Amino acid sequence: MTKAVIFDTDGMVVITDMFSVKYCREFNVPYEIILPFFKNEFQPCLIGKADLKEQIKPYLEKWGWKQSVEDFLDYWFKAEHNVDQRVIGEIEKLKKSGIKCYLATNQEKYRTDYIKNQMGFSKVFDQVFSSAEIGYKKPQVEFFEKVMAEIGLKKDEVQFWDDTEKNVLGAKEFGLDARQYKNFDEFKTEMVNLISNLTKL
């Protein structure tokens, strides 16, 4: 029986274009100039091994940003502050039915803090699991191991949702009931079925 559901952030609970693409469009910066940072220096930030503010600072002048690092991160995080309230509504229904709801996300520490506090996800979810705090990213086995150790449930009691196929495949290989999020309507149908099955027990 499903006792908990784990949700992804971007592309599921948060509706967003990739920030790098959006920035290039708004500031008329070639994507080729932005991409190396996200492929290289940004990656250690996602597992808490480097500080985003320090890593990104040398790039901002090349990217045409004339304000401070803090202003840049504020612009970035606000640009991606687009919560899908429909999904939040389904999460609230799950919680009322007694199902624990968790967020599992690949994030560096500053956006993790923004997600928890400014977006209010620390109140929406029973717990927020961030790669920056765990030290591993989805779909690494160690990420799932640490999350499951915190949740304290059996693998067959947990449903996992993510819009990224490799994360879903990794969760399946780990032994979770993993589903790929493709659109809200399909997801809502699955949640209705899940709650319906609970009420039959």
N, C-alpha and C positions, 0 to 999 in steps of 0.2 A: 504494500500500500504506500502511495506517495505521501510523505509527511513534510516535504520541503521542495521548493522550487528555486533554482539559481538563475538569475537573469544577467544578461550582458548589458552594458551601458550604451555606447555609441552604436547606432544602427538598430536599436531596439527600444530601450527606455528613452533615449535621447535621439531625436531626429536631427541629423547634421550632415552637411557635406564635409569632406576632409578640410581641416582648417588651412592647410598649405595651399590647396587649390583655390579656396576662397580668397586667401590673402593675395595670391598672384593675380587674381582677377581684379580685385579692388585697387591694388597698388601698382598694377601694370608691371609686375616683376616676372621674368621668365621662370617657369617651374624648375628648369634645370639648375637654377641658382639655389632654390629652396631645398630640393630633394636630398642633396648630400648630407645635410644636417640631420634630417629625420632618419636616414639610413645608417648614420654613423654615431655622432655624438649624442643623439637623443636616446639611443637604445639603452645605454647604461643607466640613464635617468629612470627608465621604466622599471628597473629592478632595484632602485635605491642605491646604486653604486656611483652616481654622479649627481650634481646639483644642476637643475635646468637653468637657473639664473646665470650660473657661471659658464655653462656650456654654450648658451645661446648668445651671450653678450657680444662676442667677436663677430657674429654674423649680421647683427641688426643694421649696421651701416651699409653693408652690401645689399641688404634687402630694402633700403630706402626708408627705414624707420628712424625718426628723428627725436623721439621721446625716450623715456627711461625703460629699463628692462621691466620694471614693475608695471609700467603703463602698457607695455607690449603684452605681458601675460594677462592683464586685465582685459585688454581688447580681445585676445585669443579666447579666453574662457567665456566671456560674455557673447562672443560670436557663436559659440557652440551651446549656449544656454537655451535649448529648445526642447523641453520635456514633452514627451507624448502622453498627454493626460489620459488618453484612452487606455494605454497600457497600465498607467498608474491606477486607473479605476479597476482594472482586472486584478491587480495586485491587492488592492484593498478588499476585494471580494474573497480572494484566497485567504487572506489573513483572518477575515471574519469567520471563515469556514474551519479555522484551526491549522491552516498550513503555514509553515514558516517560509518567509521570503527573503532571499539573500541577493546581494549584488556582487558579481565577480568581474573585475575589470582590469585591463592592462593600462595603468596610468602612472605618471610620475607623481611626486609627493604634493606639488602645489595644486595641480588640478584635482588630485584626490581630496585635498582639504576643501576645495571649492565645491566639488560634487557633494561632499558630506554636509557642508554647512550652508553655502549659498544656494544650492539647489535643493537642499532639505532632505537629501537621500538618507541621512543618518536616522531620520524619523520615519521615512517611508519603509525602509528595510530593517529587518531584525539585526543584520550586520552587513557591513560593506567590506569586501575583500579586495585589496588593491595589490597589484604586482609590486609596486614600490615598497610596500610594507612587508609583503611575503618574501620577496627576494627572488621570485621566479615569475615567468609569464605563462599565461595560457598559450599553447596547449601542453606545456611541460608537465610531466607526471608529478613533479615535486609541488607544483602549484595546486593541483587537485588533491594531493595527499594532505597538504597543510589546511586547505579549506575543509576537507572532510573531517580532519581531526578536530577542528574547531566546532563544526556542526554537530558531530557526535552521533550521526545516523549511519545506517547501513547504506551501501551503494544503491541497492534496489528500492530504497525509500526516497531517493532524490531524483528530481527531474531537472535537466540542465537545458537552458536556451541560449543560443548565440546566433548572430547573423553571419558569422564567418565560418566557412565550411571546415577549415583545418582545426578550429577550436572544437567544433562539434565532433569531428572524427577523433580528436584526441580524447575528448570526454567519453566517447563510446568505447574506445580502446581501454580506457581506465575502468570502465564498467558501469558508467552512469547511463540513465535513460536520457540520451541527448537528442535534442531536436533543433533543426535549423529554422531560425525566424526569417520568414520570407515576406509576410504581410500581416497586417493586424487582423483581418477577417479570419484567416486560418488559425492564427494564434488564439483568438477569442473562442472559436469553436472548440479547440483543445482544452481551454480553461473551463468552459461550460461543462464539457464531458468529465473533466477531472473532479469538479465540485459535485456533479451529479452522481458520480460513482461513490463518492464519500458519503453522500446522504443515504445511499442504499445499504451501507454497511450497518 
